[in-house]
Amino acid sequence: MTRVLSELRYQYGGKYRFELLADLVVDIDLGLSGRHALCDGDKQWASLDGDRLTILKGYAFDGCSPAMRLFGKWHGTPTPRNAVAAAAVHDCLRGYLGLDCTDYTRAATDDVFYNMLRDAGFPLGGVYHGAVAGFLGNLYIKLTAARPKTANCDTHP
């Protein structure tokens, strides 16, 4: 079971739609082990300590995708307050998917997203899960340019 262990604090707007104003700590229950610092270039944005994911203050994400900024305003899939934590966790996990030491699958990240939406009482959790797990999720991945990400960890030097 996925559990949010910290208070969700964020701001809306800006370059990436949402930005965390405090660390977000979540037990994600993926059966992971080891300690991993998840980085984008020289900047660490998150850490995995076993199944405990900590997304650091300042992490920016687009919420429930797809979303784009057009004429100074954000347009796209709505991300209500009870879906923000799930979107942050999903975006973070997806961003570091495929690294040697991040031993989880895309399907597992989508399931964490769905479970967090369900646990938060978000009524469209099944629809949103279907979108990220299906055709729209694949299309979004192909259309967005991923920056190279790295992980520094104690189990995979």
ZADRENTI-817984 format. One record per residue (C-alpha): residue number from 1; residue in one letter; x, y, z. Coordinates in steps of 0.25 Angstrom, whole numbers, plus 2048, in hexadecimal, padded with zeros to 3 digits. Layout:
<pts>
<pt><romar>NUM</romar><vexdren>a</vexdren><u>X</u><v>Y</v><w>Z</w></pt>
...
</pts>
This chain:
<pts>
<pt><romar>1</romar><vexdren>m</vexdren><u>800</u><v>800</v><w>800</w></pt>
<pt><romar>2</romar><vexdren>t</vexdren><u>805</u><v>80E</v><w>7FC</w></pt>
<pt><romar>3</romar><vexdren>r</vexdren><u>805</u><v>818</v><w>808</w></pt>
<pt><romar>4</romar><vexdren>v</vexdren><u>808</u><v>827</v><w>808</w></pt>
<pt><romar>5</romar><vexdren>l</vexdren><u>810</u><v>829</v><w>814</w></pt>
<pt><romar>6</romar><vexdren>s</vexdren><u>812</u><v>839</v><w>813</w></pt>
<pt><romar>7</romar><vexdren>e</vexdren><u>809</u><v>845</v><w>811</w></pt>
<pt><romar>8</romar><vexdren>l</vexdren><u>807</u><v>848</v><w>803</w></pt>
<pt><romar>9</romar><vexdren>r</vexdren><u>80C</u><v>857</v><w>800</w></pt>
<pt><romar>10</romar><vexdren>y</vexdren><u>80D</u><v>85C</v><w>7F2</w></pt>
<pt><romar>11</romar><vexdren>q</vexdren><u>80A</u><v>868</v><w>7EA</w></pt>
<pt><romar>12</romar><vexdren>y</vexdren><u>803</u><v>869</v><w>7DD</w></pt>
<pt><romar>13</romar><vexdren>g</vexdren><u>808</u><v>870</v><w>7D0</w></pt>
<pt><romar>14</romar><vexdren>g</vexdren><u>816</u><v>873</v><w>7CB</w></pt>
<pt><romar>15</romar><vexdren>k</vexdren><u>81E</u><v>86C</v><w>7C1</w></pt>
<pt><romar>16</romar><vexdren>y</vexdren><u>81A</u><v>85E</v><w>7C5</w></pt>
<pt><romar>17</romar><vexdren>r</vexdren><u>80B</u><v>860</v><w>7CA</w></pt>
<pt><romar>18</romar><vexdren>f</vexdren><u>80E</u><v>85B</v><w>7D8</w></pt>
<pt><romar>19</romar><vexdren>e</vexdren><u>81A</u><v>85C</v><w>7E1</w></pt>
<pt><romar>20</romar><vexdren>l</vexdren><u>81C</u><v>856</v><w>7EF</w></pt>
<pt><romar>21</romar><vexdren>l</vexdren><u>81E</u><v>85F</v><w>7FA</w></pt>
<pt><romar>22</romar><vexdren>a</vexdren><u>822</u><v>854</v><w>804</w></pt>
<pt><romar>23</romar><vexdren>d</vexdren><u>828</u><v>846</v><w>803</w></pt>
<pt><romar>24</romar><vexdren>l</vexdren><u>81D</u><v>83C</v><w>7FF</w></pt>
<pt><romar>25</romar><vexdren>v</vexdren><u>81F</u><v>82E</v><w>806</w></pt>
<pt><romar>26</romar><vexdren>v</vexdren><u>818</u><v>822</v><w>801</w></pt>
<pt><romar>27</romar><vexdren>d</vexdren><u>819</u><v>813</v><w>804</w></pt>
<pt><romar>28</romar><vexdren>i</vexdren><u>817</u><v>80D</v><w>7F6</w></pt>
<pt><romar>29</romar><vexdren>d</vexdren><u>817</u><v>7FE</v><w>7F9</w></pt>
<pt><romar>30</romar><vexdren>l</vexdren><u>81E</u><v>7FA</v><w>7EC</w></pt>
<pt><romar>31</romar><vexdren>g</vexdren><u>828</u><v>7F0</v><w>7F3</w></pt>
<pt><romar>32</romar><vexdren>l</vexdren><u>834</u><v>7F9</v><w>7F1</w></pt>
<pt><romar>33</romar><vexdren>s</vexdren><u>841</u><v>7F8</v><w>7F9</w></pt>
<pt><romar>34</romar><vexdren>g</vexdren><u>84D</u><v>800</v><w>7FB</w></pt>
<pt><romar>35</romar><vexdren>r</vexdren><u>84F</u><v>80F</v><w>7FB</w></pt>
<pt><romar>36</romar><vexdren>h</vexdren><u>84E</u><v>818</v><w>7EE</w></pt>
<pt><romar>37</romar><vexdren>a</vexdren><u>850</u><v>826</v><w>7EC</w></pt>
<pt><romar>38</romar><vexdren>l</vexdren><u>848</u><v>82A</v><w>7DF</w></pt>
<pt><romar>39</romar><vexdren>c</vexdren><u>84F</u><v>835</v><w>7D8</w></pt>
<pt><romar>40</romar><vexdren>d</vexdren><u>84D</u><v>83E</v><w>7CC</w></pt>
<pt><romar>41</romar><vexdren>g</vexdren><u>85B</u><v>842</v><w>7C8</w></pt>
<pt><romar>42</romar><vexdren>d</vexdren><u>862</u><v>847</v><w>7D5</w></pt>
<pt><romar>43</romar><vexdren>k</vexdren><u>855</u><v>84A</v><w>7DC</w></pt>
<pt><romar>44</romar><vexdren>q</vexdren><u>84E</u><v>83F</v><w>7E5</w></pt>
<pt><romar>45</romar><vexdren>w</vexdren><u>83F</u><v>840</v><w>7E4</w></pt>
<pt><romar>46</romar><vexdren>a</vexdren><u>83B</u><v>833</v><w>7EC</w></pt>
<pt><romar>47</romar><vexdren>s</vexdren><u>840</u><v>827</v><w>7F3</w></pt>
<pt><romar>48</romar><vexdren>l</vexdren><u>83C</u><v>819</v><w>7F5</w></pt>
<pt><romar>49</romar><vexdren>d</vexdren><u>83F</u><v>812</v><w>802</w></pt>
<pt><romar>50</romar><vexdren>g</vexdren><u>839</u><v>804</v><w>800</w></pt>
<pt><romar>51</romar><vexdren>d</vexdren><u>82A</u><v>807</v><w>7FD</w></pt>
<pt><romar>52</romar><vexdren>r</vexdren><u>82A</u><v>815</v><w>803</w></pt>
<pt><romar>53</romar><vexdren>l</vexdren><u>82A</u><v>820</v><w>7F8</w></pt>
<pt><romar>54</romar><vexdren>t</vexdren><u>82E</u><v>82E</v><w>7FC</w></pt>
<pt><romar>55</romar><vexdren>i</vexdren><u>82C</u><v>838</v><w>7F2</w></pt>
<pt><romar>56</romar><vexdren>l</vexdren><u>834</u><v>845</v><w>7F6</w></pt>
<pt><romar>57</romar><vexdren>k</vexdren><u>82E</u><v>853</v><w>7F7</w></pt>
<pt><romar>58</romar><vexdren>g</vexdren><u>82F</u><v>85A</v><w>7EA</w></pt>
<pt><romar>59</romar><vexdren>y</vexdren><u>82C</u><v>84E</v><w>7E1</w></pt>
<pt><romar>60</romar><vexdren>a</vexdren><u>823</u><v>853</v><w>7D6</w></pt>
<pt><romar>61</romar><vexdren>f</vexdren><u>819</u><v>84B</v><w>7CE</w></pt>
<pt><romar>62</romar><vexdren>d</vexdren><u>80E</u><v>84D</v><w>7C4</w></pt>
<pt><romar>63</romar><vexdren>g</vexdren><u>803</u><v>846</v><w>7CC</w></pt>
<pt><romar>64</romar><vexdren>c</vexdren><u>7FA</u><v>83C</v><w>7C5</w></pt>
<pt><romar>65</romar><vexdren>s</vexdren><u>7FF</u><v>83C</v><w>7B7</w></pt>
<pt><romar>66</romar><vexdren>p</vexdren><u>7FD</u><v>841</v><w>7AD</w></pt>
<pt><romar>67</romar><vexdren>a</vexdren><u>7FE</u><v>84F</v><w>7B0</w></pt>
<pt><romar>68</romar><vexdren>m</vexdren><u>804</u><v>85B</v><w>7A9</w></pt>
<pt><romar>69</romar><vexdren>r</vexdren><u>806</u><v>86A</v><w>7AB</w></pt>
<pt><romar>70</romar><vexdren>l</vexdren><u>7FF</u><v>872</v><w>7A0</w></pt>
<pt><romar>71</romar><vexdren>f</vexdren><u>7FD</u><v>881</v><w>7A0</w></pt>
<pt><romar>72</romar><vexdren>g</vexdren><u>802</u><v>882</v><w>7AE</w></pt>
<pt><romar>73</romar><vexdren>k</vexdren><u>7F8</u><v>878</v><w>7B4</w></pt>
<pt><romar>74</romar><vexdren>w</vexdren><u>7F9</u><v>869</v><w>7B7</w></pt>
<pt><romar>75</romar><vexdren>h</vexdren><u>7F0</u><v>860</v><w>7AE</w></pt>
<pt><romar>76</romar><vexdren>g</vexdren><u>7EE</u><v>851</v><w>7AF</w></pt>
<pt><romar>77</romar><vexdren>t</vexdren><u>7EA</u><v>846</v><w>7B8</w></pt>
<pt><romar>78</romar><vexdren>p</vexdren><u>7E4</u><v>84C</v><w>7C5</w></pt>
<pt><romar>79</romar><vexdren>t</vexdren><u>7EC</u><v>848</v><w>7D1</w></pt>
<pt><romar>80</romar><vexdren>p</vexdren><u>7E3</u><v>84B</v><w>7DD</w></pt>
<pt><romar>81</romar><vexdren>r</vexdren><u>7E9</u><v>84C</v><w>7EB</w></pt>
<pt><romar>82</romar><vexdren>n</vexdren><u>7E7</u><v>83D</v><w>7EF</w></pt>
<pt><romar>83</romar><vexdren>a</vexdren><u>7EF</u><v>839</v><w>7E2</w></pt>
<pt><romar>84</romar><vexdren>v</vexdren><u>7FB</u><v>842</v><w>7E4</w></pt>
<pt><romar>85</romar><vexdren>a</vexdren><u>803</u><v>838</v><w>7ED</w></pt>
<pt><romar>86</romar><vexdren>a</vexdren><u>800</u><v>82C</v><w>7E4</w></pt>
<pt><romar>87</romar><vexdren>a</vexdren><u>804</u><v>835</v><w>7D8</w></pt>
<pt><romar>88</romar><vexdren>a</vexdren><u>811</u><v>839</v><w>7DF</w></pt>
<pt><romar>89</romar><vexdren>v</vexdren><u>815</u><v>82B</v><w>7E2</w></pt>
<pt><romar>90</romar><vexdren>h</vexdren><u>811</u><v>825</v><w>7D4</w></pt>
<pt><romar>91</romar><vexdren>d</vexdren><u>819</u><v>830</v><w>7CD</w></pt>
<pt><romar>92</romar><vexdren>c</vexdren><u>825</u><v>82E</v><w>7D6</w></pt>
<pt><romar>93</romar><vexdren>l</vexdren><u>825</u><v>81F</v><w>7D5</w></pt>
<pt><romar>94</romar><vexdren>r</vexdren><u>823</u><v>820</v><w>7C6</w></pt>
<pt><romar>95</romar><vexdren>g</vexdren><u>82E</u><v>829</v><w>7C4</w></pt>
<pt><romar>96</romar><vexdren>y</vexdren><u>838</u><v>820</v><w>7CA</w></pt>
<pt><romar>97</romar><vexdren>l</vexdren><u>833</u><v>813</v><w>7C4</w></pt>
<pt><romar>98</romar><vexdren>g</vexdren><u>83D</u><v>80A</v><w>7BD</w></pt>
<pt><romar>99</romar><vexdren>l</vexdren><u>849</u><v>80E</v><w>7C5</w></pt>
<pt><romar>100</romar><vexdren>d</vexdren><u>852</u><v>802</v><w>7C9</w></pt>
<pt><romar>101</romar><vexdren>c</vexdren><u>84E</u><v>803</v><w>7D7</w></pt>
<pt><romar>102</romar><vexdren>t</vexdren><u>840</u><v>807</v><w>7D6</w></pt>
<pt><romar>103</romar><vexdren>d</vexdren><u>83A</u><v>7F9</v><w>7D5</w></pt>
<pt><romar>104</romar><vexdren>y</vexdren><u>82B</u><v>7FC</v><w>7D3</w></pt>
<pt><romar>105</romar><vexdren>t</vexdren><u>823</u><v>7FC</v><w>7C7</w></pt>
<pt><romar>106</romar><vexdren>r</vexdren><u>81A</u><v>806</v><w>7BF</w></pt>
<pt><romar>107</romar><vexdren>a</vexdren><u>80E</u><v>7FE</v><w>7C3</w></pt>
<pt><romar>108</romar><vexdren>a</vexdren><u>812</u><v>7FE</v><w>7D2</w></pt>
<pt><romar>109</romar><vexdren>t</vexdren><u>813</u><v>80E</v><w>7D1</w></pt>
<pt><romar>110</romar><vexdren>d</vexdren><u>805</u><v>80E</v><w>7CB</w></pt>
<pt><romar>111</romar><vexdren>d</vexdren><u>800</u><v>805</v><w>7D6</w></pt>
<pt><romar>112</romar><vexdren>v</vexdren><u>805</u><v>80E</v><w>7E1</w></pt>
<pt><romar>113</romar><vexdren>f</vexdren><u>7FF</u><v>81A</v><w>7DA</w></pt>
<pt><romar>114</romar><vexdren>y</vexdren><u>7F1</u><v>813</v><w>7D9</w></pt>
<pt><romar>115</romar><vexdren>n</vexdren><u>7F2</u><v>80E</v><w>7E8</w></pt>
<pt><romar>116</romar><vexdren>m</vexdren><u>7F6</u><v>81C</v><w>7ED</w></pt>
<pt><romar>117</romar><vexdren>l</vexdren><u>7EA</u><v>822</v><w>7E5</w></pt>
<pt><romar>118</romar><vexdren>r</vexdren><u>7E0</u><v>817</v><w>7EA</w></pt>
<pt><romar>119</romar><vexdren>d</vexdren><u>7E5</u><v>819</v><w>7F9</w></pt>
<pt><romar>120</romar><vexdren>a</vexdren><u>7E4</u><v>828</v><w>7F8</w></pt>
<pt><romar>121</romar><vexdren>g</vexdren><u>7D5</u><v>826</v><w>7F3</w></pt>
<pt><romar>122</romar><vexdren>f</vexdren><u>7D7</u><v>82B</v><w>7E5</w></pt>
<pt><romar>123</romar><vexdren>p</vexdren><u>7CB</u><v>827</v><w>7DD</w></pt>
<pt><romar>124</romar><vexdren>l</vexdren><u>7D2</u><v>826</v><w>7D0</w></pt>
<pt><romar>125</romar><vexdren>g</vexdren><u>7DE</u><v>81E</v><w>7D4</w></pt>
<pt><romar>126</romar><vexdren>g</vexdren><u>7DA</u><v>813</v><w>7CA</w></pt>
<pt><romar>127</romar><vexdren>v</vexdren><u>7D9</u><v>81C</v><w>7BF</w></pt>
<pt><romar>128</romar><vexdren>y</vexdren><u>7E6</u><v>823</v><w>7C2</w></pt>
<pt><romar>129</romar><vexdren>h</vexdren><u>7ED</u><v>816</v><w>7C4</w></pt>
<pt><romar>130</romar><vexdren>g</vexdren><u>7E8</u><v>811</v><w>7B7</w></pt>
<pt><romar>131</romar><vexdren>a</vexdren><u>7ED</u><v>81D</v><w>7B0</w></pt>
<pt><romar>132</romar><vexdren>v</vexdren><u>7FC</u><v>81C</v><w>7B5</w></pt>
<pt><romar>133</romar><vexdren>a</vexdren><u>7FC</u><v>80D</v><w>7B4</w></pt>
<pt><romar>134</romar><vexdren>g</vexdren><u>7F7</u><v>80D</v><w>7A6</w></pt>
<pt><romar>135</romar><vexdren>f</vexdren><u>7F8</u><v>814</v><w>798</w></pt>
<pt><romar>136</romar><vexdren>l</vexdren><u>7F8</u><v>822</v><w>79E</w></pt>
<pt><romar>137</romar><vexdren>g</vexdren><u>804</u><v>81F</v><w>7A7</w></pt>
<pt><romar>138</romar><vexdren>n</vexdren><u>80C</u><v>819</v><w>79C</w></pt>
<pt><romar>139</romar><vexdren>l</vexdren><u>809</u><v>825</v><w>793</w></pt>
<pt><romar>140</romar><vexdren>y</vexdren><u>80D</u><v>82F</v><w>79E</w></pt>
<pt><romar>141</romar><vexdren>i</vexdren><u>81A</u><v>827</v><w>7A0</w></pt>
<pt><romar>142</romar><vexdren>k</vexdren><u>81E</u><v>828</v><w>792</w></pt>
<pt><romar>143</romar><vexdren>l</vexdren><u>81A</u><v>837</v><w>790</w></pt>
<pt><romar>144</romar><vexdren>t</vexdren><u>822</u><v>83C</v><w>79C</w></pt>
<pt><romar>145</romar><vexdren>a</vexdren><u>831</u><v>83C</v><w>79C</w></pt>
<pt><romar>146</romar><vexdren>a</vexdren><u>836</u><v>836</v><w>7A8</w></pt>
<pt><romar>147</romar><vexdren>r</vexdren><u>843</u><v>83B</v><w>7AF</w></pt>
<pt><romar>148</romar><vexdren>p</vexdren><u>84D</u><v>831</v><w>7B3</w></pt>
<pt><romar>149</romar><vexdren>k</vexdren><u>84C</u><v>82E</v><w>7C1</w></pt>
<pt><romar>150</romar><vexdren>t</vexdren><u>855</u><v>826</v><w>7CB</w></pt>
<pt><romar>151</romar><vexdren>a</vexdren><u>855</u><v>81F</v><w>7D8</w></pt>
<pt><romar>152</romar><vexdren>n</vexdren><u>860</u><v>81F</v><w>7E2</w></pt>
<pt><romar>153</romar><vexdren>c</vexdren><u>85E</u><v>813</v><w>7EC</w></pt>
<pt><romar>154</romar><vexdren>d</vexdren><u>865</u><v>80A</v><w>7F6</w></pt>
<pt><romar>155</romar><vexdren>t</vexdren><u>860</u><v>7FD</v><w>7EF</w></pt>
<pt><romar>156</romar><vexdren>h</vexdren><u>865</u><v>801</v><w>7E1</w></pt>
<pt><romar>157</romar><vexdren>p</vexdren><u>872</u><v>80A</v><w>7E1</w></pt>
</pts>
